[in-house]
C-alpha cells in the first residue's frame, strides 16, 4: 500500500489549523511545507506542535538542520544547499529535487517534486516519471516520495514508476470527503 502524507502549505495560522483539523484521526504523518521567501517567493505559516509525525519540507536557502530537530523527518532541497554541503548531510536527512534538476546524488530518502516549489495548486509535470523509474531501478531499498499536483491519475503513474510515498495537498484538502480520497490514493 502506498503511504499518503497530507502536504500542508498554509499562508496563515487559520488555514494551517483548518487543514490539521481536517485530517485528525485519518493519518499518522503530515508534511509541513516551510517557505521563508528565500528559496521560493512564498512565505508559509507552520507549527510543529501538532498530534502527528511530521516531515518538514524545507524550501529555504541554506537551512540550519539543527533548527528543525523537533521534526521526525527533515527534507532539504538540493538546489538550496551550498556546493558540497549535500555530501556532508547525514543519511537521515531527505533530499528534494525540483522537476528540472538532474538527480546527481542518491540518499535513503528522496523527494521529487512534480511542480515548481512554493505554490500549491500547480499542475503535475509527467516529465518526472522517467526520473522516478530510473532512480527506483537502480535503488530498490530507498524511499521515493513525490510531491506536487498529485491526484488519482498521476498518483497511480508515480506508484507504477516506483514511488512508495505521495505527498498530497489540494486533492485532499479541496475534496468533500478527505477520508475517501485518502483511501482511494492508498489503494493505487
C-alpha positions as CSV (number, residue, x, y, z in Angstrom):
1,X,0.0,0.0,0.0
2,X,1.3,3.5,-0.9
3,X,1.9,5.8,2.0
4,X,-0.1,9.1,1.6
5,X,1.2,12.1,3.5
6,X,-1.0,15.2,3.5
7,X,1.1,18.2,2.5
8,X,0.3,21.4,4.4
9,X,1.2,24.6,2.7
10,X,-0.5,27.3,4.6
11,X,-0.4,31.1,4.3
12,X,-1.6,31.7,7.9
13,X,-2.5,30.1,11.2
14,X,-6.2,29.7,10.4
15,X,-5.5,27.9,7.2
16,X,-2.9,25.7,8.9
17,X,-5.3,24.9,11.8
18,X,-8.2,24.1,9.4
19,X,-6.0,21.6,7.4
20,X,-4.7,20.0,10.6
21,X,-8.3,19.6,12.0
22,X,-9.5,18.2,8.6
23,X,-7.1,15.2,8.8
24,X,-7.1,14.4,12.5
25,X,-7.7,10.7,13.1
26,X,-7.0,9.9,9.4
27,X,-3.2,9.8,9.1
28,X,-0.1,9.4,11.2
29,X,2.2,11.7,9.2
30,X,1.9,15.2,7.7
31,X,4.3,17.2,5.6
32,X,4.8,20.8,6.7
33,X,5.9,23.0,3.8
34,X,8.3,25.6,5.1
35,X,8.9,28.6,2.9
36,X,10.5,31.8,4.2
37,X,10.7,33.8,1.0
38,X,14.3,32.9,0.3
39,X,14.3,29.8,-2.0
40,X,10.7,30.4,-3.2
41,X,8.7,33.6,-3.5
42,X,6.4,32.3,-0.9
43,X,6.1,32.6,2.9
44,X,4.2,30.0,4.8
45,X,2.9,29.5,8.3
46,X,4.0,26.4,10.2
47,X,3.8,24.9,13.7
48,X,5.4,21.6,14.7
49,X,3.4,21.3,17.9
50,X,0.7,19.0,16.3
51,X,-0.5,15.5,17.0
52,X,1.2,13.9,14.0
53,X,4.6,12.6,13.0
54,X,6.0,15.4,10.9
55,X,8.2,15.8,7.9
56,X,9.4,19.3,7.2
57,X,9.9,20.1,3.6
58,X,12.4,23.0,3.9
59,X,12.0,25.3,0.9
60,X,14.6,27.7,2.3
61,X,18.1,28.7,1.3
62,X,20.9,27.1,3.4
63,X,18.6,25.6,6.1
64,X,20.1,25.1,9.5
65,X,19.2,21.5,10.2
66,X,19.7,21.9,13.9
67,X,16.7,24.3,14.0
68,X,14.4,21.6,12.8
69,X,15.3,18.7,15.1
70,X,11.8,18.6,16.5
71,X,10.5,17.1,13.2
72,X,10.5,13.4,12.7
73,X,11.9,13.8,9.1
74,X,13.8,16.7,7.6
75,X,13.9,17.3,3.8
76,X,16.2,19.9,2.2
77,X,16.4,21.0,-1.4
78,X,19.4,20.1,-3.5
79,X,19.1,23.5,-5.2
80,X,19.0,25.4,-1.9
81,X,22.2,24.0,-0.4
82,X,25.7,25.4,-0.9
83,X,28.1,23.5,-3.2
84,X,29.5,20.4,-1.3
85,X,27.1,20.7,1.6
86,X,24.8,17.9,0.3
87,X,27.6,15.4,0.6
88,X,28.0,16.3,4.3
89,X,24.4,15.7,5.2
90,X,23.6,12.7,7.4
91,X,21.6,9.9,5.8
92,X,18.6,10.6,7.9
93,X,18.1,14.0,6.0
94,X,15.9,13.6,2.9
95,X,16.8,15.3,-0.3
96,X,14.4,17.1,-2.6
97,X,14.8,17.9,-6.3
98,X,12.9,20.3,-8.4
99,X,11.4,18.8,-11.6
100,X,14.1,20.2,-13.9
101,X,17.1,19.4,-11.6
102,X,19.1,16.3,-12.6
103,X,19.4,13.8,-9.8
104,X,23.1,13.7,-9.1
105,X,23.1,12.1,-5.7
106,X,21.0,9.4,-4.0
107,X,20.0,9.4,-0.4
108,X,18.0,6.8,1.6
109,X,15.0,9.3,1.4
110,X,14.3,11.1,-1.9
111,X,11.6,13.6,-2.6
112,X,10.9,14.5,-6.2
113,X,8.7,17.5,-7.0
114,X,6.1,17.2,-9.7
115,X,5.8,21.0,-9.7
116,X,8.0,24.0,-9.0
117,X,8.3,24.6,-5.3
118,X,6.4,27.0,-3.1
119,X,2.9,27.2,-4.5
120,X,0.0,24.8,-4.2
121,X,-2.5,24.1,-7.0
122,X,0.0,23.6,-9.8
123,X,-0.3,21.0,-12.5
124,X,1.8,17.9,-12.2
125,X,4.7,17.6,-14.7
126,X,4.7,14.0,-16.0
127,X,8.3,14.5,-17.2
128,X,9.4,13.3,-13.7
129,X,8.0,9.8,-14.3
130,X,11.2,8.5,-16.1
131,X,13.3,10.1,-13.4
132,X,11.3,8.0,-10.8
133,X,11.7,4.9,-12.9
134,X,15.5,5.4,-13.2
135,X,16.0,6.0,-9.5
136,X,13.9,3.0,-8.5
137,X,15.5,0.7,-11.0
138,X,18.9,1.5,-9.5
139,X,17.9,1.7,-5.8
140,X,15.3,-0.8,-4.7
141,X,15.7,-0.1,-1.0
142,X,15.2,3.7,-0.7
143,X,12.1,5.8,-0.1
144,X,10.9,7.8,-3.1
145,X,8.3,10.4,-2.3
146,X,6.5,12.5,-4.9
147,X,5.1,15.9,-4.0
148,X,3.1,18.4,-6.1
149,X,0.0,18.3,-8.2
150,X,-0.8,14.7,-7.1
151,X,-4.3,13.3,-8.0
152,X,-5.6,9.8,-8.6
153,X,-4.4,9.5,-12.2
154,X,-0.9,10.9,-11.9
155,X,-0.5,9.3,-8.4
156,X,-1.1,5.9,-10.0
157,X,1.5,6.7,-12.6
158,X,4.0,7.7,-9.9
159,X,3.4,4.5,-8.0
160,X,3.8,2.4,-11.1
161,X,7.1,4.3,-11.8
162,X,8.4,3.4,-8.4
163,X,7.2,5.9,-5.8
164,X,6.2,4.5,-2.5
165,X,5.1,7.7,-0.8
166,X,2.9,10.5,-2.2
167,X,2.6,13.9,-0.5
168,X,-0.8,15.3,-1.4
169,X,-2.2,18.7,-0.8
170,X,-5.1,20.1,-2.9
171,X,-6.5,16.8,-4.0
172,X,-7.2,16.1,-0.3
173,X,-8.0,19.5,1.1
174,X,-10.3,20.5,-1.7
175,X,-12.1,17.2,-1.6
176,X,-15.5,17.0,0.1
177,X,-14.6,13.6,1.6
178,X,-11.0,13.6,2.7
179,X,-11.2,10.1,4.2
180,X,-12.5,8.6,1.0
181,X,-9.9,10.5,-1.1
182,X,-7.1,9.1,1.2
183,X,-8.4,5.6,0.9
184,X,-8.5,5.8,-2.9
185,X,-5.0,7.1,-3.0
186,X,-3.7,4.5,-0.6
187,X,-5.0,1.8,-2.9
188,X,-3.4,2.9,-6.1
